[in-house]
Amino acid sequence: PDIVLNGIKKGEIAQITMYGYKSVAFISKEMGLYSCICRRAISSSSSFKGDFKGCNYDLGWRVFPDNAKTAGISPGAKIYAFEGYIDMLSYRTLAKQQGKDLSNDIFVVCGSVSKYKCVVNAAKEYSRDVVICFDNDKAGIELGNSLEKELAELGNVKVSKEFSVSKDWNEDLKQLSSRKFNFEKKTDRQIVR
């Protein structure tokens, strides 16, 4: 919850009403201007997903460290690249649960696996190593490999890849939560006996 609350506080996540349904918007700003806004339904009666017209996919959604404006980007910071915003939030949640500190890193969300040019642009702009965290499906693997080759052409960027165990990072998080919940239920029953 604190990852989402921080996104809300920074103006990167907002609740909106779309077609009469409550929805969530993921917002990216560059130089004070909106660069990309993605909308997702949060109701079980709607599976709507879409980006606002005019999104700048050359930038994508960039999430910077909290202190980036005052302290700059840490020299050891990496760029983590994701297909979707929910995947990025899920990955950060899983990393936090495992004690992995990502507070100094940059996150770039493409909006779609085929729109990975924003990752190349961020790597050029910030000269940081890149971790490709695309979905563990055919498109994610193939385009992750294409992105890796394109980044290698830059010469000064080391590239690594992390794929989810399931189809995507959100599925991994759901499965982990489900297993944890089942374990707690078993434990409760054992205590009752």
Secondary structure as a PSIPRED ss2 file (coil, helix, strand):
# PSIPRED VFORMAT (PSIPRED V4.0)

   1 P C   1.000  0.000  0.000
   2 D H   0.000  1.000  0.000
   3 I H   0.000  1.000  0.000
   4 V H   0.000  1.000  0.000
   5 L H   0.000  1.000  0.000
   6 N H   0.000  1.000  0.000
   7 G H   0.000  1.000  0.000
   8 I H   0.000  1.000  0.000
   9 K H   0.000  1.000  0.000
  10 K C   1.000  0.000  0.000
  11 G C   1.000  0.000  0.000
  12 E C   1.000  0.000  0.000
  13 I E   0.000  0.000  1.000
  14 A E   0.000  0.000  1.000
  15 Q E   0.000  0.000  1.000
  16 I E   0.000  0.000  1.000
  17 T E   0.000  0.000  1.000
  18 M E   0.000  0.000  1.000
  19 Y C   1.000  0.000  0.000
  20 G C   1.000  0.000  0.000
  21 Y E   0.000  0.000  1.000
  22 K E   0.000  0.000  1.000
  23 S E   0.000  0.000  1.000
  24 V E   0.000  0.000  1.000
  25 A E   0.000  0.000  1.000
  26 F E   0.000  0.000  1.000
  27 I E   0.000  0.000  1.000
  28 S E   0.000  0.000  1.000
  29 K E   0.000  0.000  1.000
  30 E E   0.000  0.000  1.000
  31 M C   1.000  0.000  0.000
  32 G C   1.000  0.000  0.000
  33 L E   0.000  0.000  1.000
  34 Y E   0.000  0.000  1.000
  35 S E   0.000  0.000  1.000
  36 C E   0.000  0.000  1.000
  37 I E   0.000  0.000  1.000
  38 C E   0.000  0.000  1.000
  39 R E   0.000  0.000  1.000
  40 R E   0.000  0.000  1.000
  41 A E   0.000  0.000  1.000
  42 I C   1.000  0.000  0.000
  43 S C   1.000  0.000  0.000
  44 S C   1.000  0.000  0.000
  45 S C   1.000  0.000  0.000
  46 S C   1.000  0.000  0.000
  47 S C   1.000  0.000  0.000
  48 F C   1.000  0.000  0.000
  49 K E   0.000  0.000  1.000
  50 G E   0.000  0.000  1.000
  51 D E   0.000  0.000  1.000
  52 F C   1.000  0.000  0.000
  53 K C   1.000  0.000  0.000
  54 G C   1.000  0.000  0.000
  55 C C   1.000  0.000  0.000
  56 N C   1.000  0.000  0.000
  57 Y C   1.000  0.000  0.000
  58 D C   1.000  0.000  0.000
  59 L C   1.000  0.000  0.000
  60 G C   1.000  0.000  0.000
  61 W E   0.000  0.000  1.000
  62 R E   0.000  0.000  1.000
  63 V E   0.000  0.000  1.000
  64 F C   1.000  0.000  0.000
  65 P C   1.000  0.000  0.000
  66 D C   1.000  0.000  0.000
  67 N C   1.000  0.000  0.000
  68 A H   0.000  1.000  0.000
  69 K H   0.000  1.000  0.000
  70 T H   0.000  1.000  0.000
  71 A H   0.000  1.000  0.000
  72 G C   1.000  0.000  0.000
  73 I C   1.000  0.000  0.000
  74 S C   1.000  0.000  0.000
  75 P C   1.000  0.000  0.000
  76 G C   1.000  0.000  0.000
  77 A C   1.000  0.000  0.000
  78 K C   1.000  0.000  0.000
  79 I E   0.000  0.000  1.000
  80 Y E   0.000  0.000  1.000
  81 A E   0.000  0.000  1.000
  82 F E   0.000  0.000  1.000
  83 E C   1.000  0.000  0.000
  84 G C   1.000  0.000  0.000
  85 Y H   0.000  1.000  0.000
  86 I H   0.000  1.000  0.000
  87 D H   0.000  1.000  0.000
  88 M H   0.000  1.000  0.000
  89 L H   0.000  1.000  0.000
  90 S H   0.000  1.000  0.000
  91 Y H   0.000  1.000  0.000
  92 R H   0.000  1.000  0.000
  93 T H   0.000  1.000  0.000
  94 L H   0.000  1.000  0.000
  95 A H   0.000  1.000  0.000
  96 K H   0.000  1.000  0.000
  97 Q H   0.000  1.000  0.000
  98 Q C   1.000  0.000  0.000
  99 G C   1.000  0.000  0.000
 100 K C   1.000  0.000  0.000
 101 D C   1.000  0.000  0.000
 102 L C   1.000  0.000  0.000
 103 S C   1.000  0.000  0.000
 104 N C   1.000  0.000  0.000
 105 D C   1.000  0.000  0.000
 106 I E   0.000  0.000  1.000
 107 F E   0.000  0.000  1.000
 108 V E   0.000  0.000  1.000
 109 V E   0.000  0.000  1.000
 110 C C   1.000  0.000  0.000
 111 G C   1.000  0.000  0.000
 112 S C   1.000  0.000  0.000
 113 V C   1.000  0.000  0.000
 114 S C   1.000  0.000  0.000
 115 K C   1.000  0.000  0.000
 116 Y C   1.000  0.000  0.000
 117 K H   0.000  1.000  0.000
 118 C H   0.000  1.000  0.000
 119 V H   0.000  1.000  0.000
 120 V H   0.000  1.000  0.000
 121 N H   0.000  1.000  0.000
 122 A H   0.000  1.000  0.000
 123 A H   0.000  1.000  0.000
 124 K H   0.000  1.000  0.000
 125 E H   0.000  1.000  0.000
 126 Y H   0.000  1.000  0.000
 127 S C   1.000  0.000  0.000
 128 R C   1.000  0.000  0.000
 129 D C   1.000  0.000  0.000
 130 V E   0.000  0.000  1.000
 131 V E   0.000  0.000  1.000
 132 I E   0.000  0.000  1.000
 133 C C   1.000  0.000  0.000
 134 F C   1.000  0.000  0.000
 135 D C   1.000  0.000  0.000
 136 N C   1.000  0.000  0.000
 137 D C   1.000  0.000  0.000
 138 K H   0.000  1.000  0.000
 139 A H   0.000  1.000  0.000
 140 G H   0.000  1.000  0.000
 141 I H   0.000  1.000  0.000
 142 E H   0.000  1.000  0.000
 143 L H   0.000  1.000  0.000
 144 G H   0.000  1.000  0.000
 145 N H   0.000  1.000  0.000
 146 S H   0.000  1.000  0.000
 147 L H   0.000  1.000  0.000
 148 E H   0.000  1.000  0.000
 149 K H   0.000  1.000  0.000
 150 E H   0.000  1.000  0.000
 151 L H   0.000  1.000  0.000
 152 A H   0.000  1.000  0.000
 153 E C   1.000  0.000  0.000
 154 L C   1.000  0.000  0.000
 155 G C   1.000  0.000  0.000
 156 N C   1.000  0.000  0.000
 157 V C   1.000  0.000  0.000
 158 K C   1.000  0.000  0.000
 159 V E   0.000  0.000  1.000
 160 S E   0.000  0.000  1.000
 161 K E   0.000  0.000  1.000
 162 E C   1.000  0.000  0.000
 163 F C   1.000  0.000  0.000
 164 S C   1.000  0.000  0.000
 165 V C   1.000  0.000  0.000
 166 S C   1.000  0.000  0.000
 167 K C   1.000  0.000  0.000
 168 D C   1.000  0.000  0.000
 169 W H   0.000  1.000  0.000
 170 N H   0.000  1.000  0.000
 171 E H   0.000  1.000  0.000
 172 D H   0.000  1.000  0.000
 173 L H   0.000  1.000  0.000
 174 K H   0.000  1.000  0.000
 175 Q H   0.000  1.000  0.000
 176 L H   0.000  1.000  0.000
 177 S H   0.000  1.000  0.000
 178 S H   0.000  1.000  0.000
 179 R H   0.000  1.000  0.000
 180 K H   0.000  1.000  0.000
 181 F H   0.000  1.000  0.000
 182 N H   0.000  1.000  0.000
 183 F H   0.000  1.000  0.000
 184 E H   0.000  1.000  0.000
 185 K H   0.000  1.000  0.000
 186 K H   0.000  1.000  0.000
 187 T H   0.000  1.000  0.000
 188 D H   0.000  1.000  0.000
 189 R H   0.000  1.000  0.000
 190 Q H   0.000  1.000  0.000
 191 I H   0.000  1.000  0.000
 192 V H   0.000  1.000  0.000
 193 R C   1.000  0.000  0.000
